[in-house]
Amino acid sequence: MSVSLPVAVSLAGVVALGVPLLNPSPPVSVVPVLTSQPFGAAPGRRVTHTITLSGGGTGTAPAVRVTFTTTVDLDNLATSARPGRCTHTARSVVCDLGDLRFPAATPPTITITGTIHSPTESGALVENKVAVQVAGSTTADQVVSNAYLVASPTPGTPSTPTPRAAARRPADRTPVLAGAVAAVLVAAGALGFLRLRARRS
């Protein structure tokens, strides 16, 4: 005696042995937003780049990696990621955030701070770019960027002269010269008087 099992095929999916095989849902896309403050910083000025992630759908994005690159060296660079961890060089930051569930109560955020390398030529073009990779995604990486020119350094405020420096002017020598002339005249008069007295005697 043989028993036949129901097998059905449909365009929406496959039902085999009474168990539906559903089409897998597409991976959740991750959309980055980049803000840079101050925008157009001068050499030696500290800047902060903030990357905030949101999900283009509902679900989990597996093994999310965020890469930040810039075209000007950042000195004393520091990074933080919530969640995840980052590694960096003077011009790039790579953060592995793990699996991210969207929507999230607190958006995943990466903060990058550093000082524009000095000296950097004023007017140099700074290009900051963020790329997001999601494991298993067949679509292109999500990329955002911004760009600006390095500002000129702010000139220093001239120092106020000290009272000693302000008073350093040529001294008025008129009284000294007058006294010297008077002394010469007195000496000359005394010498003439002595000569006249000598002749009379």
C-alpha positions in Angstrom: 0.0 0.0 0.0 1.5 3.3 -1.0 0.7 6.8 0.3 1.0 9.9 -1.8 2.0 13.2 -0.3 0.5 16.5 -1.6 3.0 18.6 -3.6 2.0 22.0 -5.0 3.9 24.6 -6.8 2.8 28.3 -7.1 4.4 31.5 -8.4 4.3 33.0 -4.9 6.4 30.2 -3.4 6.8 26.4 -3.1 4.7 24.2 -1.0 6.5 20.9 -0.5 5.1 18.1 1.6 2.7 20.7 3.0 5.5 23.0 4.3 5.7 26.5 2.5 9.1 27.7 1.4 8.9 31.5 1.5 11.1 33.8 -0.5 13.9 35.3 1.7 13.3 39.0 2.6 15.9 41.4 1.1 18.6 42.6 3.4 18.0 45.9 5.2 19.9 48.8 3.7 21.9 51.2 6.0 21.8 54.9 5.1 24.6 57.1 6.5 24.4 60.8 7.3 27.7 62.8 7.7 28.1 66.1 9.5 31.4 68.0 9.9 31.9 70.8 12.4 33.3 73.4 11.9 32.9 73.3 8.2 36.0 74.7 6.5 38.4 74.6 9.4 41.8 76.2 9.3 45.1 74.4 10.0 45.6 73.6 13.7 41.8 73.8 14.3 40.0 70.8 15.9 37.2 69.3 13.8 34.5 66.7 14.6 32.9 64.4 12.0 29.7 62.6 13.1 28.2 59.7 11.2 24.6 58.6 12.0 23.1 55.5 10.6 19.4 54.7 9.8 17.8 51.7 8.2 16.1 51.6 4.9 13.5 49.2 6.1 12.7 46.9 9.0 15.0 44.0 10.0 18.6 43.2 10.8 21.6 44.4 8.7 24.4 41.8 9.4 28.1 42.6 9.9 27.9 46.4 9.1 31.2 48.1 8.3 31.6 51.9 8.0 34.7 53.4 6.4 35.5 57.1 6.6 38.2 58.7 4.5 39.6 62.2 4.2 42.2 64.0 2.0 44.0 65.9 4.8 45.9 64.4 7.7 44.2 64.6 11.1 46.5 64.9 14.1 45.6 63.5 17.5 42.7 61.6 15.9 40.2 59.9 18.2 37.2 57.7 17.4 34.2 56.2 19.1 31.3 54.0 17.9 28.0 53.1 19.5 27.9 50.1 19.0 31.1 48.6 17.7 34.8 49.6 17.6 37.1 51.4 15.2 40.7 51.4 13.9 42.2 54.5 12.2 45.2 56.1 10.5 45.7 59.8 9.9 43.3 59.8 6.9 41.0 56.8 7.4 38.7 55.2 10.0 37.2 51.7 9.7 34.4 50.8 12.2 32.9 47.3 12.5 29.5 47.7 14.1 28.3 44.1 14.0 24.6 43.2 13.3 22.3 46.2 13.5 18.6 46.0 14.0 16.3 48.7 12.5 14.4 50.6 13.5 16.7 51.3 16.5 15.7 53.1 19.6 19.1 54.9 19.5 20.6 55.4 16.0 24.1 53.9 15.7 26.6 56.8 15.8 30.3 57.2 15.0 32.3 60.2 16.2 35.7 61.2 14.7 37.7 64.1 16.1 41.1 65.4 15.1 43.1 68.5 14.4 43.7 69.7 10.8 47.4 69.0 10.2 49.6 72.2 10.4 51.0 73.3 8.2 48.4 72.6 5.6 48.2 74.9 2.6 45.2 77.4 2.8 42.7 76.7 0.1 43.5 73.0 -0.1 40.5 70.8 -0.9 39.3 68.6 1.9 37.1 65.7 0.7 35.4 63.6 3.4 33.6 60.3 2.4 31.7 57.7 4.2 30.9 54.2 2.8 28.7 51.6 4.4 29.0 47.8 3.7 26.5 45.2 4.7 27.5 41.6 4.6 25.5 39.5 2.0 24.2 42.6 0.3 24.2 42.5 -3.5 23.7 46.2 -3.9 26.4 48.9 -4.0 27.7 50.4 -0.8 25.8 53.4 0.5 28.1 56.4 0.1 27.9 60.1 1.3 30.5 62.8 1.2 31.1 66.5 1.8 34.0 68.8 0.7 35.4 72.2 1.6 38.5 74.4 1.3 40.9 74.8 4.2 40.5 78.2 5.6 43.4 80.7 6.3 44.8 80.7 9.8 43.3 83.4 12.0 46.0 86.1 12.5 47.1 86.6 16.1 46.0 89.7 18.0 49.0 92.1 18.3 50.2 92.4 21.8 49.8 95.7 23.6 53.1 97.5 24.3 54.3 97.4 27.9 54.6 100.8 29.7 58.4 100.5 29.5 58.4 99.9 25.8 55.8 102.7 25.2 58.0 105.2 27.2 61.2 104.3 25.4 61.7 107.6 23.6 64.8 109.8 23.2 65.3 111.8 26.4 65.0 115.5 26.3 68.6 116.7 26.7 67.9 120.4 26.5 68.5 121.1 30.3 71.8 119.1 30.1 73.1 121.1 27.1 72.1 124.4 28.7 73.9 123.6 31.9 77.1 122.6 29.9 77.0 125.8 27.9 76.6 127.9 31.1 79.5 126.1 32.7 81.7 126.8 29.7 80.7 130.5 29.7 81.5 130.8 33.4 84.9 129.2 33.0 85.7 131.4 30.0 84.7 134.5 32.0 86.8 133.5 35.0 89.8 132.9 32.8 89.5 136.3 31.1 89.2 138.0 34.5 92.3 136.3 35.7 94.3 137.4 32.6 93.1 141.0 32.9 94.1 141.1 36.6 97.5 139.7 35.7 98.2 142.4 33.1 97.3 145.2 35.6 99.6 143.9 38.2 
